Amino acid sequence: MTRTLRRTAASAVTVCLALSLTACGGGREYTVPKEACGVPLNEKVLEPFLVDGEKIDVKGGSVIETGTDTRGACWIRVDGKLVVNLQVDKVDKLYDPMDASEEFRFTNRAKMEDLPFAGLGALGDSFSMVSTDCSGPKADYLIAYVSVDGEAGGDVAERRKNIEAFTLDFVPKVKKTLGCTT
């Protein structure tokens, strides 16, 4: 082999090896959106649910601007896999997530204590529900539901902590966007 041919072959092998390692190494090849579902996102509290992948999609409408509808929903997916599901219902009263009628939503339901806003909350292994006052032009009360992939966000205890952190960041942003006065 000539010297030039060896250099070219060595460069080609190096490039191929680098590309194959990048493809096999996983990682995130997508940019996290600054907003989803009509609400600004805090990447720090969303981080635990973001899996490695190439593409992140936000589907559904705004959880805020639902027109005459009383419900808005949005899904965040990575490479087609659902990682976070958000839903906001505008309702006429405060619903208790610890009521027996809401039990079906949860695995290992526990009351969320000391919410930093008026309301009631419950937390499960991959789901949270918060019912809160709004008293705004678009709603009297609202219910926010956060559901995550049951395998993302660490072990169960860590995932629950992460869901709670995301929920406590999300709900005040929803209230602010809706123009809630309480």
C-alpha positions as CSV (number, residue, x, y, z in Angstrom):
1,M,0.0,0.0,0.0
2,T,1.2,3.4,-0.7
3,R,1.7,6.0,2.0
4,T,-1.2,8.1,0.8
5,L,-3.6,5.1,0.5
6,R,-2.7,4.0,4.1
7,R,-3.4,7.5,5.4
8,T,-6.7,7.7,3.6
9,A,-7.7,4.2,4.8
10,A,-6.7,5.1,8.4
11,S,-8.8,8.3,8.2
12,A,-11.8,6.5,6.8
13,V,-11.6,3.8,9.5
14,T,-11.3,6.5,12.2
15,V,-14.4,8.3,10.8
16,C,-16.4,5.1,10.6
17,L,-15.4,4.1,14.1
18,A,-16.4,7.5,15.5
19,L,-19.7,7.5,13.7
20,S,-20.5,3.9,14.9
21,L,-19.6,4.8,18.5
22,T,-21.8,7.9,18.3
23,A,-24.7,5.9,17.0
24,C,-24.3,3.2,19.6
25,G,-23.5,5.5,22.5
26,G,-27.1,6.8,22.8
27,G,-27.5,10.2,24.3
28,R,-29.9,13.0,23.4
29,E,-29.7,14.3,19.9
30,Y,-32.7,16.7,20.4
31,T,-33.2,20.1,21.9
32,V,-35.6,20.4,24.8
33,P,-38.4,22.8,23.9
34,K,-38.7,25.9,26.1
35,E,-42.5,25.5,26.1
36,A,-45.0,22.7,25.7
37,C,-48.8,22.7,25.8
38,G,-48.9,26.5,26.1
39,V,-46.8,26.5,29.3
40,P,-43.1,27.4,29.8
41,L,-41.1,24.3,30.7
42,N,-38.4,24.2,33.3
43,E,-35.8,21.8,31.8
44,K,-34.4,21.0,35.2
45,V,-37.7,19.4,36.5
46,L,-38.4,17.8,33.0
47,E,-34.9,16.4,32.8
48,P,-35.5,13.1,34.8
49,F,-38.2,12.0,32.3
50,L,-36.2,12.7,29.1
51,V,-34.8,9.6,27.6
52,D,-32.0,9.2,25.1
53,G,-33.2,9.7,21.5
54,E,-33.0,11.6,18.3
55,K,-36.3,13.5,18.2
56,I,-38.6,15.1,20.8
57,D,-42.2,15.9,19.8
58,V,-44.9,17.8,21.5
59,K,-48.4,16.8,20.3
60,G,-51.8,17.9,21.2
61,G,-53.1,21.3,21.9
62,S,-52.5,23.9,24.6
63,V,-53.6,22.9,28.0
64,I,-54.5,26.6,28.4
65,E,-56.3,27.8,25.3
66,T,-59.0,25.2,24.9
67,G,-61.6,27.6,23.4
68,T,-65.0,26.5,24.6
69,D,-63.6,23.1,25.7
70,T,-63.1,22.5,29.4
71,R,-60.1,20.2,28.8
72,G,-56.7,20.6,27.2
73,A,-54.1,17.9,26.8
74,C,-50.6,17.5,25.5
75,W,-48.1,14.7,25.1
76,I,-44.3,14.9,25.0
77,R,-42.7,12.0,23.2
78,V,-39.1,11.0,22.5
79,D,-38.7,8.9,19.3
80,G,-42.4,8.1,19.5
81,K,-42.2,7.0,23.2
82,L,-44.6,8.9,25.5
83,V,-42.5,10.4,28.3
84,V,-44.9,13.0,29.8
85,N,-48.6,13.5,29.4
86,L,-50.2,16.7,30.6
87,Q,-53.9,17.5,31.0
88,V,-55.7,20.5,32.5
89,D,-59.5,20.5,33.2
90,K,-61.4,23.6,33.9
91,V,-64.0,22.7,36.5
92,D,-66.7,24.2,38.6
93,K,-65.6,23.0,42.0
94,L,-62.6,21.7,43.9
95,Y,-62.2,18.0,43.5
96,D,-60.3,15.9,46.1
97,P,-57.7,13.6,44.4
98,M,-57.8,11.5,47.6
99,D,-61.5,10.7,47.1
100,A,-62.4,7.1,46.4
101,S,-63.7,8.0,43.0
102,E,-60.1,9.1,41.9
103,E,-58.3,6.0,43.2
104,F,-58.3,4.3,39.8
105,R,-55.8,6.8,38.5
106,F,-53.0,5.9,40.9
107,T,-50.6,3.2,41.9
108,N,-49.7,3.7,45.6
109,R,-51.6,7.0,46.0
110,A,-50.5,9.4,48.7
111,K,-51.7,12.9,49.6
112,M,-49.4,15.7,48.5
113,E,-48.7,17.7,51.6
114,D,-47.9,21.4,52.0
115,L,-48.7,22.6,48.4
116,P,-47.2,26.0,47.8
117,F,-50.6,27.2,46.6
118,A,-54.2,26.6,47.7
119,G,-55.5,23.2,46.6
120,L,-55.5,19.5,47.0
121,G,-53.0,17.0,45.5
122,A,-52.2,13.3,45.2
123,L,-49.2,11.5,44.0
124,G,-48.7,8.0,42.6
125,D,-45.8,6.0,41.2
126,S,-46.2,7.6,37.7
127,F,-49.1,10.1,38.1
128,S,-50.1,13.2,40.0
129,M,-53.3,15.1,40.3
130,V,-53.8,18.6,41.7
131,S,-57.1,20.4,42.1
132,T,-56.8,24.1,42.8
133,D,-58.7,27.4,42.9
134,C,-58.4,29.7,39.9
135,S,-61.1,32.4,40.1
136,G,-60.0,33.8,36.8
137,P,-61.6,34.9,33.6
138,K,-61.2,31.4,32.1
139,A,-61.9,29.1,35.0
140,D,-63.1,29.0,38.6
141,Y,-61.1,25.9,39.5
142,L,-58.8,23.6,37.6
143,I,-57.4,20.1,37.8
144,A,-53.9,19.4,36.5
145,Y,-52.9,15.8,35.7
146,V,-49.3,14.8,35.1
147,S,-48.5,11.3,33.9
148,V,-45.0,10.0,33.1
149,D,-43.5,6.9,31.6
150,G,-43.5,4.3,34.4
151,E,-39.8,3.5,33.8
152,A,-38.4,7.0,33.5
153,G,-37.2,9.2,36.3
154,G,-35.2,6.7,38.3
155,D,-36.5,4.1,40.8
156,V,-40.0,4.5,42.2
157,A,-39.1,6.7,45.1
158,E,-37.0,9.0,42.9
159,R,-39.7,9.1,40.2
160,R,-42.3,10.1,42.7
161,K,-40.1,12.9,43.9
162,N,-39.5,14.0,40.3
163,I,-43.2,13.9,39.4
164,E,-44.0,16.0,42.5
165,A,-41.3,18.6,41.6
166,F,-42.5,18.8,38.0
167,T,-46.2,19.1,39.1
168,L,-45.3,21.9,41.7
169,D,-43.5,23.8,38.9
170,F,-46.2,23.2,36.3
171,V,-49.4,24.1,38.2
172,P,-48.4,27.7,39.1
173,K,-47.5,28.3,35.5
174,V,-50.9,27.0,34.3
175,K,-52.6,29.3,36.9
176,K,-50.5,32.3,35.8
177,T,-51.2,31.6,32.1
178,L,-54.9,31.2,32.8
179,G,-55.0,34.5,34.7
180,C,-56.1,32.9,37.9
181,T,-56.4,35.3,40.8
182,T,-56.2,32.7,43.5
